[in-house]
Amino acid sequence: MMDPILYKAAMEGNIEVLRQKADQFEIQVTPNNNKVLHVAAQFIQTKCVTEILQKCSRSLLCSVNIKGETSLHISAREGHTDIVQALIEYGKTLDIDLERGIGATMEMLRMRNVEGDTALYEAVRNNHLDVVEILTKEDPEFLHFPNNANETPLYLAAERRYLAVVIQILQNCISPAYIGPNGRTALHAATICYDEECIRILFAWKPSLTKEADVYGWRPLHCAAWLGHVSAVRQLLDLDKSVAYVVTDNDDNMSALHIAASEGRVDVMKELLSHCPDCWEMINSRGQNILHTGGSMRK
């Protein structure tokens, strides 16, 4: 258990007490393994964080609690911009870890909690745009590979319709990862929840996303057809008509028109045929076009 006097000082912002107990910063922990820096960050005690940082080492800056969270994780999740900035700036003053070849700031930015999330995931998930901007600008080269739920920050932002966050990631990150669960891309996510502007921005960034398949072999247009999102179908076809002729990699090699027909999505069928009138001729792996299958197929 952490010394209650130290805990209360970090929680309430008592600088004088913190100064008296500076020698305990590295060793005192709460039941969840939070150290004093975690506590000050959690209770938004910016001045306390600054005071603790002046007395702390690299190990305290990058120390983790029982959930694998650094103080940066906590601050990013809560949107405490000033504390995020203070942690990063202090990390820049510490020596580079010669064994790993990275500075304390970079190490902290890339640390993952038990869920596989970096601080950026926390900021994105909670739509803290200012924190997202700081974190992405500090480490633009990091890819942020999928976490334990197979989510990437860009996918999360698209799925939650956080358009400003999507834009910030694309502007600041050199080559951000964009995959989500079941191999879906950020464009799949934007299509499924139908965010017109997000679809436009993602396509402008990476046009090939219209043809990237999930683990079931479905492209974004297939998902839009299945869900009956007529506006999404129209937009995707306006961006790239050729995707109407791409079939699923399994599921009987169906086109978007096959899928719309199988689900009885008449409005979607009309939209597909108005853009690509000859796509009705396409056949699935059984040699069937939509005239053969009608409404008999179900996903």
N, C-alpha and C positions, 0 to 999 in steps of 0.2 A: 504494500500500500504506500502511496506517496505521502510524504509528510503533509498533514492537513494545512499547516501554516504556509508551506510552499504552494500547495494547490490553490488555496484561497487567494494568495497574492497574484498568481498567474491569472486566475479567473476574474479577479476584481481590478487588476491593474495597479497593484501596489509595488511601485518600482523600488522603494527603499528596502522592503523585505526581500525582494529578489536579489538585490545587490548583496545583502547579508548572507544569502544562501547560494551564491553562485557556484560554490564548490560541490553542490548537490545536483546540479543540472544533468550531469551525465548518468547518474546512478538511480535517481528517484523515478519510480514508475507507478502508474495507476493499475488497477486490476486488468484493464484492457491493454496494458503495456504502453500507454501513452506517456511520453516524457513531457517535461514542462513546456517545451516548445509547441507540442501538439495542443496542450491545454490553452496556452495563450492564443494560438491561432483559432481554436474552436470558439473561444469567447470574444473574438474580434478585439483583442487587446493589442493594437498595433504598436504602441509605445513599449509594451512589455516584450513583444516579439523583437523589436529593435534592440532592447537592452539585453535580452537573452543571446541574440546573435553576436553581440560584441564579446560575449564570454564563451561562446560555444565553438566546438570543433566540427570538422567535416562529418565525423561519425554521428553527432547529434543532429546536424542538418539533414542527414539522410537516414536517420533512425526510423524504424517502422513500428506501428502498433500491432495488435493481434490480428488485424485485418490486412496487414501489409501496407498500411497507409503512412506516407510521410506527412509532414505538416503542410506540404504543398498540395497533396491530395485533398486534405480537409479544406484548405483555403480556396482551392479551385472549385470544389463542390458547392461551397457556400457563397462564392462570388466575391470574396474579400480581396478586391483588386490591390489595395495598398499593401496587404500582407504578402500576396503573391509576388509583387514587385520587390518587396524588401528581401524575401527569401532568395530570389534570383540574383539580385544585386550583391547580396552577401556571398553567395556561392562563387561569384566571379572573383572575389578577393582571395579565395583559398587556392592552395597549390593544386596543380594538375596531378591526378593519380597516374604515375608513370607506368604502372602495371597495366592499367586499362586504357591509358592514353587519352583520358577525357577529364575535363574539369568537374568540380563539384556541381555546378549548375546543370551541366549536361547529364551527369549521372542522375541527379534528382528529377529532371524533366522526363527521363526515360524509365524510371523505376515503375514497376507494375505491382499493384496490390494483389491479394489472393484471387480476385476476379479477373486478373489480367489487364486491368485498366491503368493507364498512366493518368497524370493529372489532367491532361487534355480531354480524356473521356469524361471525367467528372464535370468539367466546364461545359462541354458540349451537351451532355445529358440534361444539364440544368439550365441550358440556354443563357449562359453568362458570356455575352459577346465580348466584353472588354477583356475578360480573362483569356478567352480563346485567342484574341488578337495578340496578347502578350506572349502566350505559350507558343503559338505557331511562328511568330517572328523570331523567337529566341532559338528555335530548333527547326528550321525550315526543311532540312534534309531528312529528318527522321520519318520513316514510312508509317509508323503506327500500325503494325500488323494486327490481325484480329485478336480480340480478347477471348476469354473462355467461352463466351456466347457467340463467337465467330462474328463479332461486330467490329467495324472500324469507325473512327470519329465521323468521317464523311458520310458513311451509311446511316449512322445514328441521326445526324443532322437532317438528312434527306427524309428519313422515315418519320421524323417528328415535325417536319415542315418548318424547320428553323432556317429559313432562306438566308438570312443575314450571316448565320454561322457557316452555311455552305459556301457562300461567297468569300468569307474570310479565309476559310481553309484553302480554297482554290487559289486565292490571291497570294497567300503567304507560303504555302507548302510547295516544294519543287515537284514532287511526284507522290501525292498522297494515295494511300491504299483506299479502296472504295468498296470492298466486298462485305457482305452481310451473311446472315444465316442461310443455309441451304444454297450457298453459292450465288445468291442474288446480289446484284450490284446496286449502287446508289440510284441508278436510273430505274431499276425495278421498283425500289422503294418509293421514289417520287411518282411513279406511274400508279402503283397500287393505292397510294393515298391521294393521288391526283393533285399535284401541285404544278400548275402550268408553267410558272416562272422557273421553278427548280428544274423541270424537264428541259426547258430552253437553255438554261445555263449549263447544265451537265452535258447536253449535246454539243454546245459550242466548245466546251472544254475537251471533250473526247467523243467525237461522232461515232466511233466504233462501238460505243456502249449499247446502241440499238440492236446490235447483233450478238452481244455477249449473253450466253445462256447460263441459267442456274443449274443445279445438280440434276434437275428433271429434264433439262434440255429446252426449257422455256425462255423465250426472249420477253422483253417488256411488253411488246405488242400482244403476245399470246396472253399475258396476264390481264391486260386491259380488255381484250376480247372476252375472256372468261368471266370477268367481273361486270361486263356490260358498261364500261366507262367510255361512252361514245366520244366525249370530248378528248379524252386521252388518246383514243384510237385515231381521231382526226389529226391531232397534233403530231403524233408519231409518224403518221403517213405523210403529213406535210413536210416533216423534217427528212424523211427517208422512205420513199415508197417501196424500195426494194425489199424491205423487211416483210412486206405482205407475202412474199414468195419464199420466205425462209420457214422451214418446217421444224417442229420439235425434234430433238435428237432421240427421243423415245416416244412413248404414248402414241404409237402408230404413225409417227412422222406426220403429225397434223399441222396444217397451216392455221393462221389466225381465223380464217373463214370457217374451217372445219370446227374449230373450237366454239366459235360464235354460234354455228348451226347446232352443235351438240347441246348447247345451253339455252337454245331458243332466243338468242339475242338478235332479234330481227333488225333493230336500229343499227347495231354494230355491223351486221351483214350488209345493210344498205350502204353504210359508210365505206366499208372495204371495197364493195363493188363500184361505188362511185369514183374512187381513186384508181382502182385496178380492176377494170371490168372483166379481164380475162382470168382473174385468179380463181374463178369458179372451176376452171379446168384442172386445177391441181389435185393430185390424188395422194392418198395416204399409203401406208405400207401394205395395205390390203388391195390396193388398186382402186380405191373408191374416191369419187369426188362428192361434193355435198348433195348432189341429186340422188346418189346411192344411199348415203348415210342418213340424211334428214336429221331427226332429233334422236337417233338411236344411241349415239355416243354420249357418255358421261365421264367426266374426269373424277 
